[in-house]
């Protein structure tokens, strides 16, 4: 027999629509008895179990639409939409003589409420994956210092990373796209409208730099500064907060190395930048102290596979380590 994901041995069977083995023969009896509190739950996919657990769905009370009652991912997602969580059938709390306090309640509204809705939709609709790499940013930091020493407007590090990002998107346009669910099409976009995460007293906002692919480092620096000031002052217009095609998230400003950010729906990817710190690094065959940064890419797995995502991230890392690589695409 074969082994189920939960470790229970089972007789032969077929494979369901989601590509996992389903019960047959002797297992059918066990599956049919799913309503029993002691019997096995007819779920094989660990992804389906995790989705249910994270959203509070009680699998024992959920009918499956798969072969012989197997619970599929679609069944759990439908239950989440209906609000069929454990709280629907949870037993009444046992009375206690101690007073029950609710703690402090913070209304989920305004910017925080809008962000919550958008992030929830992104996690619900987008099958995201994340890859990351450490890169030696020493040469990029030196290049920026040389630019700023030459006179003229100062160039920000974020602007250089944005310029690298738009060059990478030109090589991997799959990541500058969105998915049209109704038409079942991937829409690749002609322009890069680059969003960047900005933390304000009102919460997280994502201003958008229009036509970032057509801007040089000085123009990007100026626009990042203008939009950041407007974000902190609360004067961003709806047009400056919408229409992004790709997001750059510099969470290194918070003193952290890495993250797995949630994609800004309906975009297809987000590039994360950690803090740049001195670390031991093998450089030209010798151990040295170099300025190292962790880069992470979270992407919609529907628009591309890991090879494309890895190629994008590797190109970004190569430009960070050797800024002259970027000259090939300018």
N, C-alpha and C positions, 0 to 999 in steps of 0.2 A: 504493500500500500504506500501511499504518499503521506507526507507530513504536512499538517495544516500549520498556518502561521502561529496559532496559539499552542503548538506543540502536541496536539492530539493526533494520533495516527488514524488514518481513515482508508477505506477501500477505494478502488478506482473511481474516477469521476470525470466530468467534462469541465470545460472552462467557460466562465460567464462573460458578459459583455465587457467587464473591466479587466479581463485577462487573467483572473485568478481561478484556481480550481474550485469547483462547486461540489456540493454534496450529492451523492447518488447511492443507490443500494441501501446498505445498512445505515448510512448516515441520514437518510431521508427521515427516518423515524425520529432521530434526535433533533433535526431541524424543525420538523413539524411540531415538536413539543417546546417551541421557543418561549411560549407564554409562561412556562414553569419557572419559578424563581430559582430552582436548583439546576435546571437543564442548561445546556450550552447555548450561547447566543449565536445566531446564524450570521456571523460576520467573520470573514477571513482576512480581508485587507486591513493591515495595520493603519493605513491612511484613513480609512473609514472610521476605525475605532478612535483615532486621535481627533478627527473632526468632530465626532459625537461628544467625546470627553471635553474638548475645549469649549463647546457650545452648550454643554449641559443637557444633551439629548439622551434619554434613557432608552438604550437599544432593546431592552426586554419588552418594552411597550410599543415598539415600532414595527409595523408590518413591512416585510421585504417584497420588492417587486421583481427580484431576480429569480433564476431557476430554483424551484423547490423552496421558495421563500427566503432566498439569500438577500440580505440587506446590502444595497449598493450605495455608492456615494450620493447618487441623486435622491435616494430616499431620505438620507440624513439632511441634505440641503433643503429639501421640501419641508422637513420637520422644523428646521431652523426658521424658514420663512413663515411658517404657521405659528411659531413661538411655542412649539411642543417640547419644552425642556423638562427637566426633572421636577421643577417647581410646580408643573401642572398636576403631578400625581403624588407629590411628596406628602407624607403623613402630617397631620396637625402637630404642632409643637407641644411638647409636654409642659403643662402649666408649672410655673416656678414661683416661689414666694419672692424671689429677687426681682426688682423692677427691670424692665427691658428698655435699654437705651439704644437709639439709632445712631449716635455719633453725630458728626457734622455732615450735613448734606449740602453739596455744591451743585447748583443747577447746571445742567449740561446744555448751555445755550450760547448764543453769540458766536465768536470765533471758535471757542472750544467745542461747541456743539456741531458747527459746520465741519471742523476737522474730524471729529468723532464719526460723523456720518460718512465722510469721504473715505477715511481709513477702513471703516467697517466694510464698505462696498468694495474697496480694493482687495481686501483679504478674502472676501466672499467670492469675488468673480475671477480674480487673477491667480493662476497657478504659478507662483513665483519661485525662483531659485536664486541662490547667491553663490558667487565665486569670489575669491580674494587672492591678493598677492602682496608681498612686501617688496618695496622698491627703494633703491638708494637715491634720495633726492638731493644729494650734495651738489651735483653739477647744476641742477635746476635752481637751487638757492644762489649759487655763484653767478649764474646767468642773470638772474633778477637783480642782484647787487650791481652787476656791470651795467645793466640797462639804466638803473636809477642813478648811477654815478655819472652817466653821460649827459645829464641835464634833461630838462623838459619835465612833463608831468610824470609823477611816480607811477609805476606799474605794480599792481597788487598781485600777490601769489594766486588769489582766486581767479584773477583774469587770465593768468598763464595756464592754469589748470583748465579753465573754460575753453581757451584756444586749443589746447591739446584734445579736449573732449570733442569739440566740433570737427577737428581733423579726423578723429577716430570714427565719428559717425559718418563722415564722408566715405570712409572705407568699409563701414559696416552699417548700411542704411536700414537693415532689418530692425535695428534698435531704435530708430527714429520713426516709430509707427504706432498704430493703435489697431485694436480688433473691433470690427463691426459685427456684433453677435447676430443681429437680425439678418444681415446679408451673408454671414459666415465667410467674411473676407478680412484679410490683413491689409490695412491701408498704409502704404509707405508715403511719408510726407516729404515735400520738396524743400521746406524751410525748417531750420532749427530755431525754435523759440525756447530758450533755455531758462528753466526755472531754477531757483536756488533757495534752499531752506533758510529762513531768517527767524530767529527767536525774538519775540517782543514781549512786553508786559501783558499784552492782550492774548498771547499764545503764539503758536507756530503759524507762520504764513509763508507762502511760496510766491514771491514776485517773479515776473517773467521778463527776461531780456529778449526783445523782439529781434529776429534776424541775427542771432548771435553768430551764425556762420559767416556773415559778411562783415564782421567787426574785427578790428585789430586789437591788440592788447590794451592800448591807451583808451580806446572807445569802450571796451568792456569794463575797464577799471572805473571810468566815469559813470557808466550806467549802473554798475553794481552799487557804487556809493550813493547815487541819486535814489535808487529804489530802496536801499537800506534805510536811508534817512526818512523817506516817506513811510516805510513800514513802522518805524519806531514812533513816528508822529501820528500814525493812524490815518494818513491821508491817501493811501493807495486807492486807485480807482478799480472798479470791477475789471476793466480791460487790462490792468496791470497785474491782476491776480489770476487770470484765466488764459486758456489757449496754449499752455506749455506743451512741448512735444518730448522733452527729456529734462530730468532734474539732476542738479549737482548739489550734493549734500556734504558740506564741510563740517562734520561733527567733531573734527579735531580741536575746534575752538573751545570745546567743553572738556578738553584734557583727556579724551579717550582715544584708544588705538583703533578700535573696530566696531562695527555695527552691522545689523541686517535690517536695513530700513524697509518700510512698506512703500511700494510703488505709488506714485501720485496718479491715481486713476484719472483719465483713461490712458495714461502714457504706458510705454512698454518697458521702461528701464530707469534705473537711478544709479549714478556713480557716487560712491561714498569715499570721503577723504578723511583719514585719521590724523592724529597729531604727528608732527615731524620732530623726532627726538634723536639725540646721539645714541648709537648702539654699536656694539662690536659687529664688524662686517668684513668678509673676505673681499678685498679690492686688489685686482691685478696680482692675485696669488698670495697676498700678504694680509694678515689680520690687521684691521685698522678701525678707528672710530669714525663712523659715517652718519650722515643725517638720513634716518630711515622713516618711511611712511608706509602705512598699510592702506591699500586701495581695495575697495569692494564694489562689486557690480551685482545688483539685484535686478533680475530680468523676467519678463513674461515668457514662460517656456512655450507658449503657443506661437510666438513670432519667430523663434529660432531655437536651435539646439545648443548644447554646451560648447561645441566647437566654435561657433560664431561668437558667443559671449566671451569665451576664453581668448579668441583672437582680438576682440575689441580691448579687453583688459590688458592683454600682453602689449598691444601697441601703445596704450596709455602709459604703462609702466616703462616701456622702452624710451618714450619721449621724456618722461620724468628723469630717467637715469642718464639719457644722452639727448639733451634738448636739440642738438643738431639734426636728429632724426626728423624733427618736425619740419625742417627746411625743405624736405623732399616734397611736401604737400602744399607749400605756400605759393 
